[in-house]
Amino acid sequence: MKKILLSCFALLAMFNVALAQESKEFYKIGNRWAIGAGAGTEGVSVDLSTNFSKYISARFGVNIVPGININEDFEITGEFAGHRVNSMLEAEGSLERTTFDAKVDFYPFPNSSSFFISAGCSWGGKDIIKIKGHSDEAALLISEASALGGYNNQFGIDIDDIRIPVDENGDASGGVKVKNFRPYFGLGFGRAVPKKRVGVRVELGLQLHDTPEIYADNSNVDLTEQIKKNTDNDIVEIIDKLNIYPVFKLSLRGRIF
């Protein structure tokens, strides 16, 4: 009986040693890799992740917001031969955006929970909104006014207190942009490299992109500073509150080896 008990204890000890060794190998730097695919406020995302230890993992990914376009007709105004002239310009706004990120996840309770705290950065995709438009009528009026010497005020689209100028070809373009490099902080549940072959992960976070800047490609004027002079401007109130970009992401993780 004693021999049987000793044999069982020996087998159990060997099993525990094997599990410990397997766990150590699993969390060895670069020994396990996973691919994640998800969707959220950053768009559709794909990333590659690996372990540094059972407490730390790293991710490198790309996020794509598909081409969501909004078409709108805007009234444009200008001076022609001493007279104020109105015309129409068809403009298209786009939310299309591609960003890259590098993040490190910290698991404070690796043996009992998949809860993590994340820090890192995102870059690229500085244009949150891009606007472009064209008016053949405006191009003709500007050409005629220039030939007659009567064009003394550039045509432009007026949105609240913002004027996006129209160039001599009848084109207007601009938008809203943020910093190209943005720090990131977040938290959530789910391992970047799942212990099983497949895992699910949910993440909440914030990109710190500072106050957005409103710009026009055909103007040297800082439009953001220009409209801030009017403190009652609705757009000013909005952009002053948009110095962070909220991140929500749900992803499916697959361990590749």
MOPE-V919436 format. One line per field, one symbol per residue. phi: phi as a letter, one per 30 degrees, with the letter a starting at -180 (. if undefined). A space follows every 50 residues. Layout:
phi = ???
This chain:
phi = .dddddddddddddddddddddddddcdeidbbbccbaalddjdbbbcba dcadcbbbbbbbbbcddccbcaccdcbacbhicdbcbbbdcbcbcdabbb bbbccccdbddbacdbcbblabbihdddbcbbabbddddddddddddcic ccaddaccchccccdcddcicballbbbddcbdbbaalbjddcddddbbc bbbbabccciddccbbdcbcdddddddddcdddddeddddccdbcdbbbc bccbdca
